[in-house]
């Protein structure tokens, strides 16, 4: 009887430890759209705001924090030189608001496919006119060949879906005449 209780207690402890170490947040550096080829460069400044994300908790699966999404978008803009500068607050010539509407993630499997939808709204600050309002959907997959650990595969799929969403959003903005 004591052996069975000991095994049960050990398994329970391992489960709690495993869950506490399971989830990891999407990495902002992995979401940056590096080497983005833009159609046009805009000689204006932009501020970026994000919403709809969530912090990753120990009992949750990988999520995208608003601050990490914002940092990835800003870095993507800087690297691509899409805008002349990125400013904080609402001091830019344009205000870019990106809101995560949906982040569908699988619970288990060998291959994880993540679907993401975000709304992208670009507003000209001088007259508050909406220059772009677009819903962008992206999908990405991570398989066992990408990572053996399921939590790592899920994080990779989430990061890749966010990166694809950023690429599509910035491409749409690069096609505008501002």
N, C-alpha and C positions, 0 to 999 in steps of 0.2 A: 504494500500500500504506500509506504513512504517513497519507494522508487518511482511509482506512478505520479505521485504529487511532485516529486523532484523534477521529473521529466516535463510535467505540465507547467511548472513554475519556470523552468529554463526556457521552454518554447515560448511562453508568454513574454518573458523578458527579452528574448531575441526578436520577437515580433514588434514589441514597443521600440526597441533600439532600431530595428530596421525601418519602421515607419518614420521615426524621428529623423533619420538620415536619408529618407527617400527623395523627397521633392527638392529640386533645385530651380531657382529662378532662371528665366531666360537671360542670357548674358547680353548686355547692350552692345558690346564689341562684335558679337556674332551676328547681330541684326543690322549692322551698318552695310549700306549698299555701296560697297567699294567698286571703283572702276566703272561707275555709272556714266554712260554716254548720253549727254543731254542734247536736245535739239537746239535750244537757245539758252543763253546765259542772261540773267536779268540783272541790270545795274541798279538794283534796289536792295533794301534791307528787309528782313523778315523776322518775325518772332514766332515761336512754336509753342503750342499748348496741346496737351494730350489728356484724354479721359477714357474711362471705361475699362482700364486695366485693373489688375489686382495683384497684391503682394502674394508670394508663395508662402504657405505655411507648412509646417511639418506634416500635417494630416491631409494635405492637398496635393494635387498634381502641379506640374510646372505651369506657371502663369507669367504674364508680362506686366511688370510694374509700370505705371504711368511715367515715372521719372526715367526709367531705362529706355522706354519707347521714345520719349522726348529727346534724350541724349543721342540715341541711334539716328533719329531723323536729323537732328542738328548736325551731327558729324557727317552724315551722308550729304547734306547740303554743302557743308564746308569743303569736303573732299571733291565733290563734283563741280564746285563753284557755280552752282545753279543761281544763287543770289550773291550779291556783292558781299553781304555780311549777314550774320545771324545775331540778333540782339535779344536781350531779356526784357520781359514785361511786354507792354503794348506800345513800345517806342518805335517799332519798325514801320516801314512803308506799307508792309503787308503783314497780316496776322494769319497764320496757318493753324487751324484746329483739326486735330486728328483724334477720332473717338473710336475705340474698339466696340463694335456692336455685337460681335459673336466670335467666340473662340471654341470651336468644337474639337474635343480631344478624346481619343479612345481610352478605354479603361485597361485593356490588356491586349496582347498579341505579339507576334514576332515583327510585324511591320506596323508602324504607327503613321497614320495619315491625319494631319491637322488641317482644319479649314478655318480660315480667319476672314472676317468682314470688318472693315473700318470705313467710316465716313471721313472724307477729306474736304474741308471747307477753307478756301483761301479768300480773305476779305481785304480789299483796298482800304487802308485806314483813313485816308483823306476824306472819302465820301461814304464809307461803310458799305460800298457796293460789293456784292458777292461775285467774285471773278471765276471761281470754280467751286462746284458742289458735286461730289461724286462718291458713290459707294464702290469700294474696291474689295474684291474677293480674291483671296489667294489660298493656295493649297500646297502643302509640302509633306514629304514622306521621309521617314528614317527607318531603315531596316536593320536586321541583326548584323549585317556586314558593317554598318556604321558604328554600332556599339553593342556589346553583349548585354550590358545592364539596361533593363527596360526603362528605368527613370532617365537614363542618359539619352536613350533613343527618343523618348518623349520630349525632352528638353531640346534636342537637336531639331525635331520636327516643328516645334513651336517657334524656335529661333528662325528657321528657314522660311516658315510661313510669314512671319513678321518681316523678314528681309525682302521677300518677294512683294509684300504689300507696300513697303517703303519704295522699292524700285518702281512699281507701277504708279504710285502716287506722284513721285517726283518726275517720272516720265510725262505724266499728264500735265503737270505744271510747266515742264520744259517746252511743251508744245504751244503754250499760251503766248500771246503778244501782250505784254504788260506795259 
